[in-house]
Amino acid sequence: MKNPAIERFTEDYRNFNNSLEVPHPYFQQIEYIKVNSAIINEIHKRDHGRILDCGSGGGHLIHGLSAISSGCTALDIELHRLVETRKKNPAIHGIAANVEAGLPFKSAVFDIVIASELLEHLNEPEEFFFEAARILKPGGALILTTPNSENLSIKILRRMPPGMAARLAARAGVDMILHPELGGGGAVDRNNPHLHKVEGYRGQELVTMGEEHGLRAVVVRGFGIPVPDRAYSRLPRVCVRFTVNRLEDHVPYPLRLMAIYEKQINTKKTIEANC
């Protein structure tokens, strides 16, 4: 049986991508659909009465989830993105807020909190874990994705002189503004929420940050092959699909991590101990 949330998400994203003057590269399209479909499948098998998507961006994921939940909330720092999301589905609640300032919700109100590609943009990730644990119901789940700071490309570049590493990364097509460690030693703009503050996190770091706030990691897995996106432009589409859907979950030192946490019943005591 097809998942209606995946169908709605995929249709919305493809319509958006087709409207762009320069559509996303095919590899990025396939991987984006795959990762978000995996998130939806994880949510579908849990209690998902109320769902919060932090850093909802274009709203494709939360729009898809509105097919299986009437309690969807999108939170983003850009108001115009929330307006577009609500145009697609007025039943989705939209909250314009900066995650760094805390999550503007009462405690223990959400079954699911999503933070896809958000953590690396935060100055204080521990504060986000605190807030996510606070607003989750006992037994609720936090699902996040973030770059793997131990991916193979980063491990190689770290062993090079900084200037050489920055030049090589730039020639490979890396957006140097988004990657502070590779930017040649320049200062990170910590006031810009759109920029990366770190390259990413190790799996054990994600486990530890969750544990400190009563969030037990039940899944931490890698995905993504750490090669420049342009490398896929030379491959036939069938090879791209096979690589993304069959190979990239099994490579050592993967590009990104997905972590799923469950809020423990005694989380309140943990939060109080960290106040």
Residue pairs with C-beta under 8 A, 6 or more apart in sequence:
3 37
3 40
3 41
3 44
3 68
4 67
4 68
5 40
5 43
5 44
5 64
5 65
5 66
5 67
5 68
6 37
6 40
6 41
6 64
7 64
7 67
8 63
8 64
8 66
8 67
9 33
9 36
9 37
9 40
9 60
9 61
9 63
9 64
9 65
10 33
10 37
10 64
12 59
12 60
12 63
12 64
12 88
13 29
13 32
13 33
13 36
13 58
13 60
14 29
16 58
16 60
17 23
17 24
17 29
23 29
24 32
25 229
25 232
25 233
26 232
26 237
26 240
27 229
27 232
27 233
27 240
27 244
28 229
30 240
30 241
30 244
30 245
31 224
31 244
31 248
34 244
34 245
35 116
35 145
35 223
35 256
35 258
36 60
36 61
36 64
36 116
38 258
39 61
39 114
39 116
39 143
39 145
39 258
40 61
40 64
40 65
42 141
42 143
42 219
42 260
43 51
43 65
43 68
43 112
43 114
43 141
43 143
44 68
46 111
46 112
46 141
47 111
47 139
47 140
48 65
48 68
48 69
48 111
48 112
49 69
49 71
49 111
50 69
50 71
50 73
50 109
50 110
50 111
50 112
51 62
51 65
51 69
51 71
51 72
51 73
51 110
51 111
51 112
51 113
51 114
52 73
52 75
52 103
52 105
52 110
52 112
52 113
52 114
52 135
53 59
53 61
53 62
53 65
53 72
53 73
53 74
53 75
53 114
53 116
54 75
54 99
54 103
54 113
54 114
54 115
54 118
54 128
54 132
55 75
55 76
55 77
55 99
55 115
55 116
55 117
55 118
55 121
56 62
56 74
56 75
56 76
56 81
56 82
56 85
57 76
57 81
58 81
58 84
58 85
59 74
59 81
59 82
59 84
59 85
59 88
59 92
61 114
61 116
62 72
62 73
62 74
62 85
62 92
62 114
63 85
63 88
63 89
63 92
65 72
66 72
66 89
66 91
66 92
70 91
72 89
72 91
72 92
72 93
73 92
73 93
73 94
73 95
73 110
74 82
74 85
74 86
74 92
74 93
74 94
74 95
75 94
75 95
75 96
75 97
75 99
75 103
76 82
76 94
76 96
77 96
77 97
77 98
77 99
77 193
78 96
79 96
82 94
82 95
82 96
83 94
85 92
85 94
86 92
86 94
95 104
97 103
97 104
98 193
99 118
99 122
99 128
99 131
99 193
100 122
100 123
100 124
100 127
100 193
102 127
102 131
103 131
103 132
103 134
103 135
105 135
106 135
107 134
107 135
108 134
108 135
108 136
108 137
108 138
109 135
109 137
110 135
110 136
110 137
110 140
111 136
111 137
111 140
111 141
112 140
112 141
112 142
112 143
113 132
113 135
113 136
113 140
113 141
113 142
113 143
114 142
114 143
114 144
115 128
115 132
115 142
115 143
115 144
115 145
116 143
116 144
116 145
117 145
117 146
118 128
118 144
118 146
119 125
119 128
119 144
119 146
119 201
120 146
120 147
120 196
120 197
120 198
120 199
120 200
120 201
121 193
121 194
121 195
121 196
121 197
122 128
122 197
123 190
123 197
125 201
125 209
126 209
126 212
126 213
129 142
129 209
129 210
129 212
129 213
129 215
130 213
130 271
130 274
132 142
132 213
132 215
133 142
133 213
133 214
133 215
133 263
133 267
133 270
133 271
134 271
136 142
136 215
136 263
136 267
137 263
138 263
138 264
138 265
138 267
139 262
139 263
139 265
140 262
140 263
141 260
141 261
141 262
141 263
142 210
142 215
142 259
142 260
142 261
142 263
143 258
143 259
143 260
143 261
144 206
144 258
144 259
145 256
145 257
145 258
145 259
146 200
146 201
146 206
146 256
146 257
146 259
147 196
147 199
147 200
147 201
147 255
147 256
147 257
148 154
148 200
148 201
148 202
148 203
148 222
148 224
148 253
148 254
148 255
148 256
148 257
149 198
149 199
149 200
149 201
149 202
149 205
150 202
150 253
151 200
151 224
151 226
151 253
151 254
151 255
151 256
152 226
152 251
152 252
152 253
153 226
153 227
153 255
154 181
154 199
154 200
154 226
155 253
157 165
157 168
157 169
157 182
158 165
158 181
160 168
162 184
162 185
163 184
165 182
166 176
166 182
166 183
166 184
169 176
169 179
169 182
170 176
172 228
172 230
173 228
173 229
173 230
174 182
174 228
176 182
176 183
176 184
177 183
177 195
178 195
178 196
179 196
179 199
180 186
180 188
180 195
180 196
180 197
180 198
180 199
181 198
181 199
182 199
188 195
188 197
189 195
190 197
200 256
200 257
201 257
203 220
203 222
203 257
203 259
206 217
206 220
206 257
206 259
207 217
207 220
207 259
210 216
210 217
210 259
210 261
211 217
212 270
212 274
213 267
213 270
213 271
213 274
214 263
214 264
214 266
214 267
214 268
214 269
214 270
214 271
215 261
215 262
215 263
215 264
215 267
216 261
216 262
216 264
217 259
217 260
217 261
218 260
218 261
218 262
219 258
219 259
219 260
220 257
220 258
220 259
220 260
221 249
221 257
221 258
222 249
222 251
222 253
222 254
222 255
222 256
222 257
222 258
223 248
223 249
223 254
223 255
223 256
223 257
223 258
224 248
224 251
224 254
224 255
224 256
225 243
225 247
225 248
225 251
225 254
225 255
226 251
226 253
226 254
226 255
232 240
232 243
235 243
248 254
248 255
264 270
